[in-house]
Amino acid sequence: MIYETSPLAVAIFPAFVLAVLGLSFWLGSRAKSAGGYFAAHGQIGWFVNGIAFAGDYLSAASFLGICGMIAFFGYDGFLYSIGYLAGWVVALFVIAEPIKRLGKYTLADALNARFQSRGVKLVAAIATLVISLFYLIPQMVGAGALVKPLLGLPHWAGVVMVGAAVTVIVATAGMVSTTWVQFVKGTLLVVVCTAIVAMILDRGFALPRAPIGAGDVQTLSRGADGVVVNGAPIAPDNQLDSRLREAHGVGFGSIAALPGGVSSTGPLGPLTYLSTFADSTVVTWRRTQGDDGVTTFTPVERKGSDLLLPGANPTFKGVRDDGVAGKLDFISLMLALFLGTASLPHILIRYYTVKDAAAARKSTVVGIGAIGCFYVLTLYLGLGAMTSGALDPTDSNMAAPLLARTFGEGLFAVISAVAFTTVLGTVSGLIMAGAGAVAHDLLKDVLRWELTDREQVRMGKIAAVALGTGAVILGVLFEKMNVTFLVGWAFNIAASANLPALVMLLFWKRTTKQGVIAAIAVGLLSSLGWVLASADTMEKVYGFGAADARAMALVPFSQPAIVTVPLGFVVLVVVSLLTAPRHAQAPAAGV
């Protein structure tokens, strides 16, 4: 879809970015030592750290991806919100206080606290880098998606802009600036999204000027002669949905019938909004990709109540089937989201920025409150976008910003700038985790380079530049994929690689270093291999057709956690029992 650039957006967007970079430079003088660069000297207050947790965790997947999935498929997208939030239960009750007592700068510090083993450090650092890269991809894709309507620039330009800005943030002040960027971002995201939801409820629902029917099929192709819509070339400043708007008063995404036969509802309360949607008929769009390169968008009327049940999304269609594989795929994804939060390196290192275990627990509670509030808002944002007449059927990641545009260019500019800041906050946290893994774990502890405090900081900054460059390349390559779907893979790999070792280290005194090494290696390789051999990867990454992808897939379903997480626990227990010394192991530090 082609967008019109808003001069107001062009003005507001750089103001946000420059303010974030200015904050980073101002805080740069506070991070000269390794303790300051990697852990902000452990002096971040628990409330600030809690909101920073939200700012770090509420990524492009949470904002752009989930809203887009709800807007396109209904309740299925909200299942991601439920899974993401539920994962914090594990972080609060299992991980928060012990991880603070065990670690210093990185996740590998905690896993190696009992053993002082180069092998543990090596596999933990590699797992951190792999997970961070997988999580970086959707953030960069989200950045590219934002600059197209906002600044009129191509996807790659947005990816490069985020890469450059985040490199500056991380290379100037490390965790100090990263924390405050995340604090500001988390606050703005919740406040602005609350305001948009209030506007959605005040607007309610309304029917289009004329019904959208079977004759309103839209076709889109791209070739040497440019973009062709409905068989005719279009100028670069036209919209794909211009024909719909001229005929019906709305574009993609509208209500076909409201309960009681009314044409509009007026303002609605939060619960009334959901019940009215359930009793309405909604026009959704089925996308079909032809072998001739032509994409067809066909209007399909769906009951609102059906869209509020799981299984409307092709990713979760197995929930409604009789087959076992589809249901296992769904359960496996929910398991990964539930267990993955407490296994993400960029989340766990936030516990090292507070002074003690009590502050770690308090900051987790604050983070859960802010994150929970936001995820409730995503349901209304997604349903509001679904019925706003402003969907881009070619890009689900733009549902929330285009919804904001229906309330005015100013709000569109603000929400797009906040979304871009969202990407900056999460990417900076991921690169900080990766930089710590390289400089502190690999170079200093595994390779045993003699590094002073300042040299560790310098190597961390060099690693940050390298990781930022890699993230830019991957963000360009994965342009067309939904960011929430990509994050699901990162959660699967994180839960498989890190959770068994972390939980058993904390709660099973017979855990050995060999068991930890084996569990991380097996969990990482098995989950990564499963993802790469799945039908979804065959189709959406390798480019095979759906039928060919299913035939070529080496695994029965796409989400590996239900297999690979138990496998990690089994491997750790077996290897630990086989390698246990004759004398009893000392209990875990701090447990």
C-alpha positions as CSV (number, residue, x, y, z in Angstrom):
1,M,0.0,0.0,0.0
2,I,1.3,3.5,-0.8
3,Y,0.9,6.2,1.8
4,E,0.8,10.0,1.9
5,T,3.6,11.7,3.9
6,S,2.3,14.0,6.6
7,P,4.4,17.2,7.1
8,L,3.3,17.2,10.8
9,A,4.6,13.7,11.2
10,V,7.9,14.7,9.6
11,A,8.2,17.5,12.1
12,I,7.2,15.5,15.2
13,F,9.2,12.3,14.4
14,P,12.7,13.8,14.4
15,A,11.8,15.7,17.6
16,F,11.2,12.5,19.4
17,V,14.3,10.8,18.1
18,L,16.5,13.8,18.8
19,A,15.1,14.0,22.4
20,V,16.0,10.3,22.9
21,L,19.5,10.7,21.6
22,G,20.0,13.9,23.6
23,L,19.1,12.0,26.8
24,S,21.6,9.4,25.8
25,F,24.4,11.8,25.4
26,W,23.6,13.6,28.6
27,L,23.7,10.4,30.5
28,G,26.9,9.3,28.8
29,S,29.2,10.7,31.4
30,R,27.7,8.3,34.1
31,A,28.9,5.1,32.4
32,K,32.7,5.1,32.3
33,S,33.2,1.8,34.3
34,A,32.0,-1.7,33.3
35,G,29.6,-1.6,36.3
36,G,28.1,1.6,35.0
37,Y,28.0,0.5,31.3
38,F,26.6,-3.0,31.7
39,A,24.5,-2.6,34.9
40,A,24.0,1.2,35.6
41,H,26.0,0.7,38.8
42,G,22.9,-1.1,40.3
43,Q,21.5,2.2,41.3
44,I,18.3,2.4,39.3
45,G,15.2,2.9,41.5
46,W,12.7,0.0,41.6
47,F,9.8,2.1,40.2
48,V,11.9,3.4,37.3
49,N,13.2,-0.1,36.7
50,G,9.7,-1.5,36.7
51,I,8.5,1.0,34.0
52,A,11.8,0.3,32.2
53,F,10.8,-3.4,32.3
54,A,7.6,-2.5,30.5
55,G,9.5,-0.3,28.1
56,D,12.0,-3.1,27.3
57,Y,9.3,-5.8,27.0
58,L,6.6,-3.9,25.1
59,S,8.4,-4.2,21.8
60,A,7.4,-3.7,18.2
61,A,5.8,-7.2,18.5
62,S,3.6,-6.1,21.4
63,F,2.5,-2.8,19.8
64,L,2.6,-3.2,16.1
65,G,2.4,-7.0,15.7
66,I,-0.3,-7.8,18.3
67,C,-2.6,-4.9,17.2
68,G,-2.1,-6.0,13.6
69,M,-2.9,-9.6,14.4
70,I,-6.1,-8.7,16.3
71,A,-7.1,-6.3,13.5
72,F,-6.7,-9.0,10.9
73,F,-7.8,-12.1,12.8
74,G,-9.5,-11.1,16.0
75,Y,-9.0,-12.9,19.3
76,D,-6.1,-15.0,18.1
77,G,-3.8,-12.0,18.2
78,F,-4.9,-11.3,21.8
79,L,-3.7,-14.8,22.8
80,Y,-0.2,-13.4,22.3
81,S,-1.0,-10.7,24.9
82,I,-2.2,-13.3,27.3
83,G,0.9,-15.4,26.9
84,Y,3.3,-12.5,27.1
85,L,1.7,-11.3,30.3
86,A,1.4,-14.7,31.9
87,G,5.1,-15.2,31.5
88,W,5.7,-12.6,34.1
89,V,4.3,-14.9,36.8
90,V,7.3,-17.1,36.3
91,A,9.6,-14.1,36.4
92,L,8.1,-12.8,39.6
93,F,7.7,-16.0,41.6
94,V,10.7,-18.0,40.3
95,I,13.4,-15.8,38.9
96,A,13.4,-12.2,40.2
97,E,15.2,-12.5,43.5
98,P,17.5,-15.4,42.9
99,I,18.8,-14.0,39.6
100,K,19.6,-10.8,41.3
101,R,21.7,-12.6,44.0
102,L,23.5,-14.8,41.5
103,G,24.5,-12.4,38.8
104,K,26.6,-9.3,38.1
105,Y,26.3,-8.1,34.6
106,T,24.9,-10.9,32.3
107,L,22.7,-14.1,32.3
108,A,25.9,-16.1,31.9
109,D,27.1,-14.7,35.3
110,A,24.1,-16.2,37.0
111,L,24.3,-19.6,35.2
112,N,28.0,-19.8,36.1
113,A,27.8,-18.5,39.6
114,R,28.5,-22.0,41.2
115,F,30.9,-23.4,38.7
116,Q,33.3,-20.7,37.3
117,S,33.4,-22.7,34.1
118,R,34.5,-21.4,30.8
119,G,32.2,-24.0,29.1
120,V,29.1,-22.6,30.8
121,K,30.1,-19.1,29.9
122,L,30.6,-20.0,26.3
123,V,27.3,-21.8,25.7
124,A,25.4,-19.2,27.7
125,A,26.9,-16.3,25.7
126,I,26.2,-18.0,22.4
127,A,22.6,-18.6,23.4
128,T,22.3,-14.9,24.4
129,L,23.6,-13.8,21.0
130,V,21.3,-16.2,19.1
131,I,18.2,-15.2,21.1
132,S,19.0,-11.5,20.8
133,L,19.4,-11.8,17.0
134,F,16.1,-13.6,16.7
135,Y,14.4,-11.0,18.8
136,L,16.1,-8.1,17.0
137,I,14.7,-9.1,13.6
138,P,11.0,-8.2,14.3
139,Q,12.0,-5.0,16.0
140,M,13.9,-3.9,12.9
141,V,11.0,-5.0,10.6
142,G,8.7,-2.9,12.7
143,A,11.0,0.1,12.3
144,G,11.0,-0.3,8.5
145,A,7.2,-0.6,8.5
146,L,6.8,2.7,10.3
147,V,8.9,5.0,8.1
148,K,7.0,4.2,4.9
149,P,3.8,6.1,5.9
150,L,5.5,8.5,8.3
151,L,8.4,9.8,6.2
152,G,7.7,8.4,2.8
153,L,11.0,6.4,2.9
154,P,11.5,2.8,1.8
155,H,11.6,0.0,4.4
156,W,15.4,-0.3,4.4
157,A,15.7,3.4,5.4
158,G,13.8,2.9,8.6
159,V,15.8,-0.2,9.5
160,V,19.1,1.8,9.0
161,M,17.7,4.7,11.0
162,V,16.9,2.5,14.0
163,G,20.3,0.7,13.7
164,A,22.2,4.0,13.7
165,A,20.1,5.5,16.6
166,V,20.4,2.5,18.8
167,T,24.1,2.2,18.2
168,V,24.5,5.8,19.4
169,I,22.3,5.1,22.5
170,V,24.3,1.9,23.5
171,A,27.7,3.3,22.6
172,T,27.3,6.5,24.6
173,A,26.0,5.5,28.0
174,G,25.1,1.8,27.9
175,M,22.6,0.6,30.5
176,V,22.1,4.0,32.0
177,S,20.7,5.6,28.9
178,T,19.0,2.4,27.8
179,T,17.1,2.3,31.1
180,W,15.9,5.9,30.8
181,V,15.0,5.5,27.2
182,Q,12.9,2.5,28.1
183,F,11.3,4.4,31.1
184,V,10.2,7.3,28.8
185,K,9.1,4.9,26.1
186,G,7.0,2.7,28.5
187,T,5.3,5.7,30.0
188,L,4.5,7.3,26.6
189,L,3.2,4.0,25.1
190,V,0.7,3.3,27.9
191,V,-0.5,7.0,28.1
192,V,-0.9,7.5,24.4
193,C,-2.6,4.1,23.8
194,T,-5.0,4.8,26.7
195,A,-5.9,8.1,25.0
196,I,-6.6,6.3,21.7
197,V,-8.7,3.6,23.3
198,A,-10.8,6.4,24.9
199,M,-11.3,7.9,21.5
200,I,-12.3,4.4,20.1
201,L,-14.9,4.0,22.8
202,D,-16.2,7.5,22.2
203,R,-16.6,6.9,18.5
204,G,-18.3,3.5,18.8
205,F,-19.2,1.7,15.6
206,A,-20.8,3.0,12.3
207,L,-21.8,1.4,9.0
208,P,-20.2,2.5,5.8
209,R,-22.0,4.8,3.4
210,A,-22.9,1.9,1.1
211,P,-22.5,-1.9,1.8
212,I,-19.3,-3.6,0.7
213,G,-20.1,-6.7,-1.3
214,A,-18.7,-9.5,-3.5
215,G,-18.1,-7.0,-6.4
216,D,-15.6,-5.1,-4.4
217,V,-12.7,-7.6,-4.9
218,Q,-9.4,-5.7,-5.0
219,T,-6.4,-6.9,-7.0
220,L,-2.8,-5.7,-6.7
221,S,0.3,-6.6,-8.7
222,R,3.8,-5.0,-8.9
223,G,5.9,-5.2,-12.0
224,A,8.2,-3.3,-14.3
225,D,5.4,-0.8,-15.0
226,G,4.8,0.0,-11.4
227,V,1.8,-0.8,-9.2
228,V,-1.3,-2.1,-10.8
229,V,-4.6,-2.0,-8.9
230,N,-7.7,-3.6,-10.4
231,G,-6.0,-4.0,-13.7
232,A,-5.0,-0.3,-14.1
233,P,-1.7,1.3,-13.2
234,I,-1.9,3.8,-10.4
235,A,0.1,7.0,-9.6
236,P,2.5,6.9,-6.6
237,D,0.3,9.2,-4.5
238,N,-2.9,7.0,-4.8
239,Q,-4.1,4.5,-2.2
240,L,-4.8,0.8,-2.9
241,D,-8.2,1.3,-1.2
242,S,-9.2,4.6,-3.1
243,R,-11.9,2.8,-5.0
244,L,-13.4,1.5,-1.8
245,R,-13.4,4.9,-0.2
246,E,-15.0,6.5,-3.2
247,A,-17.8,3.9,-3.3
248,H,-18.4,3.3,0.4
249,G,-16.8,6.1,2.5
250,V,-14.4,3.7,4.1
251,G,-11.4,1.5,3.0
252,F,-10.4,-1.9,4.2
253,G,-12.0,-3.0,7.5
254,S,-15.6,-2.1,8.4
255,I,-18.9,-3.2,10.0
256,A,-21.5,-4.8,7.7
257,A,-24.4,-4.9,10.2
258,L,-24.9,-3.7,13.8
259,P,-27.3,-5.2,16.3
260,G,-30.8,-3.8,16.2
261,G,-30.4,-2.6,12.6
262,V,-29.0,0.7,13.6
263,S,-26.5,2.6,11.5
264,S,-24.3,3.8,14.3
265,T,-23.9,3.2,18.1
266,G,-22.5,6.4,19.4
267,P,-20.2,6.3,22.5
268,L,-19.8,2.9,24.2
269,G,-18.4,1.6,27.5
270,P,-15.5,-0.9,27.5
271,L,-17.8,-4.0,28.1
272,T,-20.6,-2.7,25.8
273,Y,-18.1,-2.2,23.1
274,L,-17.1,-5.8,23.2
275,S,-20.6,-7.1,23.4
276,T,-21.7,-4.9,20.5
277,F,-18.8,-6.1,18.4
278,A,-19.8,-9.7,19.2
279,D,-23.4,-9.1,18.0
280,S,-22.3,-7.4,14.8
281,T,-21.2,-8.6,11.3
282,V,-17.7,-7.5,10.3
283,V,-16.2,-7.3,6.8
284,T,-12.8,-9.0,6.8
285,W,-10.6,-9.5,3.8
286,R,-9.2,-12.8,2.5
287,R,-5.8,-12.4,0.8
288,T,-4.9,-14.8,-2.0
289,Q,-1.5,-14.8,-3.7
290,G,-1.8,-16.1,-7.3
291,D,1.0,-17.8,-9.3
292,D,1.0,-14.9,-11.7
293,G,2.1,-12.5,-9.0
294,V,-1.4,-10.9,-8.6
295,T,-2.6,-10.5,-5.0
296,T,-6.4,-10.7,-4.6
297,F,-8.3,-9.2,-1.6
298,T,-11.8,-10.6,-1.3
299,P,-14.4,-9.3,1.2
300,V,-15.7,-11.9,3.6
301,E,-18.4,-11.2,6.2
302,R,-17.8,-12.7,9.6
303,K,-19.8,-12.7,12.8
304,G,-18.1,-10.7,15.5
305,S,-18.6,-13.5,18.0
306,D,-16.7,-15.8,15.7
307,L,-13.8,-13.4,15.6
308,L,-13.7,-13.3,19.4
309,L,-13.0,-17.1,19.5
310,P,-9.6,-18.7,18.8
311,G,-8.9,-20.3,15.4
312,A,-9.6,-17.5,13.0
313,N,-5.9,-16.9,12.4
314,P,-4.2,-19.3,9.9
315,T,-1.5,-19.7,12.5
316,F,-4.0,-21.1,15.0
317,K,-6.4,-22.8,12.6
318,G,-5.5,-26.1,14.0
319,V,-7.4,-25.2,17.2
320,R,-10.7,-25.8,15.3
321,D,-9.5,-28.9,13.5
322,D,-9.8,-32.5,14.6
323,G,-6.0,-33.1,14.0
324,V,-3.6,-33.3,16.9
325,A,-0.7,-31.4,15.2
326,G,-2.5,-28.1,15.0
327,K,-3.6,-28.2,18.6
328,L,0.0,-29.2,19.7
329,D,1.3,-26.2,17.7
330,F,-1.0,-23.8,19.6
331,I,-0.2,-25.3,23.0
332,S,3.5,-25.2,22.2
333,L,3.3,-21.5,21.4
334,M,1.4,-20.7,24.5
335,L,4.0,-22.7,26.5
336,A,6.8,-20.7,24.9
337,L,5.2,-17.4,25.6
338,F,4.6,-18.4,29.3
339,L,8.1,-19.7,29.9
340,G,10.1,-17.5,27.5
341,T,9.8,-14.2,29.4
342,A,11.9,-15.5,32.3
343,S,14.5,-16.7,29.8
344,L,15.1,-13.6,27.7
345,P,18.6,-12.3,28.3
346,H,17.7,-8.6,27.7
347,I,14.9,-8.9,30.3
348,L,17.0,-10.7,32.9
349,I,19.9,-8.2,32.8
350,R,17.5,-5.5,34.1
351,Y,17.6,-7.2,37.5
352,Y,21.2,-6.2,37.8
353,T,20.4,-2.5,37.6
354,V,18.7,-2.4,41.0
355,K,20.5,-2.5,44.4
356,D,19.0,-5.7,46.0
357,A,16.6,-8.6,45.7
358,A,13.7,-6.7,47.3
359,A,14.0,-4.0,44.7
360,A,14.1,-6.6,42.0
361,R,10.8,-8.0,43.2
362,K,9.2,-4.6,43.5
363,S,10.3,-3.6,40.0
364,T,8.8,-6.8,38.7
365,V,5.4,-6.0,40.3
366,V,5.4,-2.5,38.8
367,G,6.4,-3.9,35.4
368,I,3.5,-6.5,35.5
369,G,1.0,-3.6,36.3
370,A,2.2,-1.5,33.4
371,I,2.4,-4.4,30.9
372,G,-0.9,-5.8,31.9
373,C,-2.6,-2.4,31.4
374,F,-1.1,-2.1,28.0
375,Y,-2.1,-5.6,26.9
376,V,-5.7,-4.9,27.8
377,L,-5.6,-1.9,25.6
378,T,-4.3,-3.9,22.6
379,L,-7.6,-5.7,22.4
380,Y,-9.5,-2.4,21.8
381,L,-6.8,-1.1,19.5
382,G,-6.9,-4.2,17.4
383,L,-10.7,-4.3,17.2
384,G,-10.8,-0.6,16.6
385,A,-8.4,-0.9,13.7
386,M,-10.4,-3.9,12.3
387,T,-13.5,-1.7,11.9
388,S,-11.8,1.7,11.2
389,G,-11.8,1.5,7.4
390,A,-8.1,2.3,7.5
391,L,-6.4,-1.1,7.4
392,D,-3.5,-1.7,5.0
393,P,-4.3,-5.3,3.8
394,T,-0.7,-5.7,2.6
395,D,0.9,-4.9,6.0
396,S,-0.6,-6.0,9.3
397,N,2.2,-4.2,11.2
398,M,0.7,-0.8,10.4
399,A,-2.8,-1.3,11.9
400,A,-2.3,0.8,15.1
401,P,-0.6,3.8,13.4
402,L,-3.3,3.9,10.6
403,L,-6.0,3.6,13.3
404,A,-4.5,6.7,15.0
405,R,-4.6,8.5,11.6
406,T,-8.4,8.2,11.6
407,F,-8.4,10.6,14.6
408,G,-6.1,13.1,12.9
409,E,-2.6,13.6,11.5
410,G,-1.3,14.9,14.9
411,L,-2.2,11.7,16.7
412,F,-0.8,9.6,13.8
413,A,2.5,11.5,14.1
414,V,2.7,11.1,17.8
415,I,1.8,7.4,17.9
416,S,4.2,6.6,15.0
417,A,7.0,8.5,16.8
418,V,6.2,6.6,20.1
419,A,6.2,3.3,18.2
420,F,9.6,4.2,16.7
421,T,10.8,5.0,20.3
422,T,9.4,1.6,21.3
423,V,11.7,0.0,18.8
424,L,14.6,2.0,20.0
425,G,14.0,1.0,23.6
426,T,13.7,-2.7,22.9
427,V,16.6,-2.9,20.4
428,S,18.9,-1.0,22.8
429,G,18.1,-3.6,25.5
430,L,18.8,-6.5,23.1
431,I,22.1,-5.0,21.9
432,M,23.1,-4.4,25.5
433,A,22.6,-8.0,26.3
434,G,24.5,-9.1,23.2
435,A,27.3,-6.6,23.9
436,G,27.7,-7.9,27.5
437,A,27.8,-11.5,26.2
438,V,30.7,-10.6,23.8
439,A,32.8,-8.3,25.9
440,H,32.2,-9.7,29.4
441,D,31.5,-13.3,28.8
442,L,33.4,-14.3,25.6
443,L,36.4,-12.0,25.5
444,K,37.1,-11.6,29.3
445,D,36.0,-14.9,30.7
446,V,36.1,-17.5,27.9
447,L,39.1,-16.2,25.9
448,R,40.6,-14.7,29.1
449,W,41.7,-11.5,27.5
450,E,43.2,-9.2,30.1
451,L,40.8,-6.3,29.9
452,T,40.6,-3.3,32.3
453,D,37.3,-1.8,33.2
454,R,37.6,0.8,30.4
455,E,38.6,-1.8,27.9
456,Q,35.6,-3.9,28.7
457,V,33.4,-0.9,28.0
458,R,35.2,-0.2,24.8
459,M,34.8,-3.8,23.6
460,G,31.2,-3.7,24.6
461,K,30.7,-0.6,22.4
462,I,32.5,-2.3,19.4
463,A,30.2,-5.4,19.9
464,A,27.2,-3.1,20.0
465,V,28.1,-1.6,16.6
466,A,28.6,-5.1,15.1
467,L,25.3,-6.3,16.5
468,G,23.5,-3.2,15.2
469,T,24.9,-3.8,11.7
470,G,23.8,-7.4,11.8
471,A,20.3,-6.4,12.9
472,V,20.0,-3.9,10.1
473,I,20.8,-6.6,7.5
474,L,18.3,-9.1,9.0
475,G,15.6,-6.4,9.3
476,V,15.8,-5.8,5.6
477,L,15.7,-9.5,4.7
478,F,12.6,-10.3,6.8
479,E,10.6,-7.2,5.6
480,K,7.3,-9.0,4.8
481,M,6.8,-11.1,8.0
482,N,4.5,-10.2,10.9
483,V,6.7,-9.1,13.8
484,T,4.7,-11.0,16.5
485,F,5.1,-14.2,14.6
486,L,8.8,-13.7,14.5
487,V,9.0,-13.0,18.2
488,G,7.2,-16.3,18.9
489,W,10.3,-18.0,17.5
490,A,12.5,-16.0,19.8
491,F,10.5,-17.0,22.8
492,N,10.6,-20.7,21.8
493,I,14.4,-20.6,21.5
494,A,14.8,-18.7,24.8
495,A,12.6,-21.0,26.8
496,S,14.3,-24.1,25.3
497,A,17.9,-22.9,25.8
498,N,17.8,-21.0,29.1
499,L,14.9,-22.0,31.3
500,P,15.9,-25.6,32.1
501,A,19.4,-24.6,33.1
502,L,18.2,-21.6,35.1
503,V,15.4,-23.3,37.0
504,M,17.5,-26.4,37.8
505,L,20.5,-24.4,38.9
506,L,18.3,-22.5,41.3
507,F,16.3,-25.4,42.7
508,W,18.2,-28.7,42.3
509,K,21.5,-28.9,44.2
510,R,22.8,-31.8,42.2
511,T,23.0,-29.8,39.0
512,T,26.5,-30.0,37.5
513,K,28.3,-27.7,35.0
514,Q,28.2,-30.5,32.4
515,G,24.5,-30.7,32.9
516,V,24.1,-26.9,32.4
517,I,26.3,-26.9,29.3
518,A,24.4,-29.9,27.8
519,A,21.0,-28.5,28.5
520,I,21.7,-25.1,27.0
521,A,23.4,-26.6,23.9
522,V,20.7,-29.2,23.3
523,G,17.8,-26.7,24.0
524,L,19.4,-24.1,21.7
525,L,20.2,-26.5,18.8
526,S,17.0,-28.5,18.9
527,S,14.7,-25.5,19.0
528,L,16.6,-23.6,16.4
529,G,16.7,-26.7,14.1
530,W,13.0,-27.3,14.7
531,V,12.1,-23.8,13.7
532,L,14.3,-23.8,10.6
533,A,12.8,-27.2,9.5
534,S,9.1,-26.2,10.0
535,A,6.5,-25.6,7.3
536,D,6.1,-21.9,8.4
537,T,9.8,-21.3,7.8
538,M,9.7,-23.2,4.4
539,E,6.9,-21.0,3.3
540,K,7.6,-17.6,4.9
541,V,11.4,-17.5,4.9
542,Y,12.5,-19.9,2.2
543,G,9.7,-18.8,-0.2
544,F,8.1,-22.2,-1.1
545,G,4.4,-22.5,-1.8
546,A,2.1,-23.6,1.1
547,A,1.6,-27.1,-0.3
548,D,5.3,-27.6,-1.0
549,A,6.2,-26.2,2.4
550,R,4.0,-28.7,4.2
551,A,5.4,-31.5,2.1
552,M,9.0,-30.5,2.7
553,A,8.7,-29.8,6.5
554,L,10.7,-32.1,8.6
555,V,8.7,-31.6,11.8
556,P,4.9,-32.0,12.3
557,F,4.2,-28.5,13.6
558,S,6.1,-25.2,13.8
559,Q,6.3,-24.2,17.5
560,P,9.0,-26.4,19.2
561,A,8.7,-25.5,22.9
562,I,6.4,-28.4,23.9
563,V,9.1,-30.8,22.8
564,T,12.4,-28.9,23.3
565,V,11.8,-27.4,26.8
566,P,11.1,-30.9,28.4
567,L,14.1,-32.2,26.4
568,G,16.3,-29.6,28.0
569,F,15.2,-30.6,31.5
570,V,15.7,-34.3,30.7
571,V,19.2,-33.8,29.3
572,L,20.2,-31.7,32.3
573,V,19.1,-34.3,34.8
574,V,20.6,-37.2,33.0
575,V,24.0,-35.5,32.3
576,S,24.1,-34.1,35.9
577,L,23.5,-37.6,37.4
578,L,26.2,-39.1,35.1
579,T,28.7,-36.4,36.0
580,A,28.0,-35.8,39.6
581,P,31.0,-36.0,41.9
582,R,31.0,-38.6,44.7
583,H,30.7,-35.9,47.4
584,A,27.4,-33.9,47.7
585,Q,27.1,-30.8,45.7
586,A,26.9,-27.5,47.6
587,P,23.5,-25.8,47.4
588,A,23.0,-23.1,44.9
589,A,24.3,-19.7,45.9
590,G,21.6,-17.5,47.4
591,V,19.0,-20.2,47.4
